[in-house]
Amino acid sequence: MSHSSDSPALVGTRWVELGLTLFTTLIGAVVMFGSIEQGIGWGDSGPEPGYFPFYIGLMLSAASVGNGVLTVVRWQALSISFVSRSAFKQVISVFIPIALFVAAMPLTGIYVASACFIAWFMWRDKVRTQPYSKLMIATVSLGAVLASYLIFALWFKVPLDAGPMGDWIAQVGRSFK
């Protein structure tokens, strides 16, 4: 990510490499274990269901161990910072709203969650010298949602999940007819 020294290092590259090595080795081991339960041999009609996944897991684990060995061999060279504290704050400032957006979708549906998500980022934009007006934020966020609805639900006949809140809004809208 960042190799700058604008703020103290949050984590070093070597630890990220080792953590990823451990994670992918465990994934490979889980795949191999599940494949053994399915059978990894060769039956009368050909390979058993776990045959190919077992070897994929084995290759993933072997490659991960190889990366772990390379990390240890290059230990001194990997002493650089993977991410600084200030860069990590920027990542978190985007990750948290995305996580909230995903968590809100089952309740609000994609349309309301998307409008709120777009509006949030427009409201929080610190790069522009003059912030977006409330009218501009409402127009863009609601316009994007309306465009999504028109394109997917009406024109392509692929309705996106409106969620319970979207169903309630539709019922309220029908009651005004």
C-alpha positions in Angstrom: 0.0 0.0 0.0 2.2 2.8 1.2 5.9 3.0 1.8 5.9 6.6 2.8 6.9 7.7 6.3 4.2 10.3 6.7 3.1 8.5 9.8 4.2 5.6 11.9 3.9 2.1 10.4 0.8 0.2 11.5 2.1 -3.2 10.4 5.2 -4.4 8.5 5.1 -6.2 5.2 6.7 -9.3 6.6 3.8 -9.9 9.0 1.2 -9.4 6.3 3.0 -11.9 4.1 3.2 -14.4 7.0 -0.5 -13.9 7.9 -1.6 -14.3 4.3 0.6 -17.4 4.1 -1.0 -18.9 7.2 -4.5 -18.0 6.0 -4.2 -19.5 2.5 -2.5 -22.6 3.9 -5.5 -23.1 6.2 -7.9 -22.7 3.3 -6.0 -25.4 1.4 -6.0 -27.7 4.5 -9.8 -27.2 4.9 -10.3 -28.0 1.2 -8.2 -31.1 1.5 -9.9 -32.3 4.7 -13.4 -31.8 3.1 -12.2 -33.7 0.0 -11.0 -36.6 2.0 -14.5 -36.9 3.5 -15.9 -37.0 -0.1 -13.3 -39.5 -1.2 -10.1 -38.7 -3.1 -9.5 -42.1 -4.8 -10.4 -43.5 -8.1 -13.6 -45.4 -8.3 -15.2 -47.7 -10.9 -16.7 -44.8 -12.8 -13.6 -42.5 -12.5 -12.4 -40.1 -9.9 -14.4 -39.7 -6.7 -16.0 -36.3 -5.9 -13.0 -35.1 -3.7 -10.3 -36.1 -6.1 -9.7 -32.8 -8.0 -10.6 -30.5 -5.0 -8.1 -32.4 -2.9 -5.2 -31.6 -5.3 -6.3 -28.0 -5.7 -6.1 -27.7 -1.9 -2.8 -29.5 -1.9 -1.4 -27.1 -4.5 -2.8 -24.1 -2.6 -1.2 -25.2 0.6 2.1 -26.1 -1.1 2.3 -22.7 -2.8 1.4 -21.0 0.5 4.2 -22.8 2.3 6.5 -21.8 -0.5 5.5 -18.2 0.0 6.1 -18.6 3.7 9.6 -19.9 3.1 10.3 -17.0 0.7 9.1 -14.6 3.4 11.5 -16.0 5.9 14.4 -15.9 3.4 13.6 -12.3 2.5 12.9 -11.3 6.1 15.2 -8.3 6.2 14.0 -7.0 2.8 10.4 -7.2 4.0 11.0 -4.9 7.0 9.3 -2.0 5.2 5.9 -0.7 6.2 2.9 -2.3 4.6 0.6 0.5 5.6 1.0 3.6 7.7 -1.5 4.7 10.3 -2.8 7.6 8.2 -3.2 5.4 5.1 -5.1 2.8 7.2 -7.4 5.5 8.5 -8.3 6.3 4.9 -9.0 2.7 4.2 -11.2 2.4 7.3 -13.1 5.6 6.4 -14.2 3.8 3.3 -14.6 0.3 4.7 -16.9 1.2 7.5 -19.5 2.9 5.3 -19.3 0.0 2.9 -19.8 -2.5 5.7 -22.8 -0.5 7.0 -24.2 -0.4 3.4 -24.0 -4.1 3.1 -25.5 -4.7 6.6 -28.4 -2.3 5.8 -29.4 -3.9 2.5 -31.4 -6.8 4.0 -33.5 -4.3 6.0 -33.7 -1.3 3.6 -33.2 -3.0 0.3 -30.7 -2.0 -2.3 -32.4 1.2 -3.4 -32.7 3.0 0.0 -29.2 1.7 1.1 -27.7 2.9 -2.2 -29.2 6.4 -1.9 -27.9 6.7 1.7 -24.5 5.4 0.7 -24.1 7.8 -2.2 -25.4 10.7 -0.2 -23.0 9.9 2.7 -19.9 10.0 0.5 -21.0 13.2 -1.3 -21.7 14.9 2.1 -18.4 13.7 3.5 -16.3 14.7 0.4 -13.4 16.8 1.8 -11.5 17.1 -1.6 -13.7 19.7 -3.1 -13.1 23.3 -2.1 -16.9 23.9 -2.0 -19.1 21.1 -0.6 -22.0 19.7 -2.5 -25.3 21.4 -1.8 -28.1 19.4 -0.2 -30.1 19.7 -3.5 -27.1 18.3 -5.5 -26.7 15.4 -3.0 -30.4 14.5 -3.1 -30.5 14.8 -6.9 -27.5 12.6 -7.5 -28.3 9.9 -4.9 -32.0 9.7 -5.8 -31.2 9.9 -9.5 -28.8 7.0 -9.3 -31.4 4.9 -7.5 -34.1 5.9 -9.9 -31.8 5.0 -12.9 -31.0 1.6 -11.3 -34.7 0.9 -10.8 -35.6 1.9 -14.3 -32.8 0.0 -15.9 -33.1 -3.2 -13.9 -36.7 -3.6 -12.7 -38.6 -2.0 -15.6 -36.5 -2.4 -18.7 -34.6 -5.6 -18.1 -37.3 -7.1 -15.8 -34.7 -8.0 -13.2 -36.1 -6.6 -9.9 -33.5 -5.9 -7.3 -34.4 -6.5 -3.6 -36.3 -3.6 -2.2 -36.3 -5.1 1.3 -39.1 -4.6 3.9 -38.7 -0.8 3.8 -39.0 -0.8 0.0 -42.1 -2.9 0.3 -43.6 -0.5 2.9 -42.8 2.5 0.6 -44.5 0.7 -2.3 -47.6 0.1 -0.1 -47.7 3.7 1.0 -47.4 4.8 -2.6 -50.3 2.5 -3.7 -52.5 3.9 -0.9 -52.3 7.4 -2.5 -53.9 6.2 -5.8 
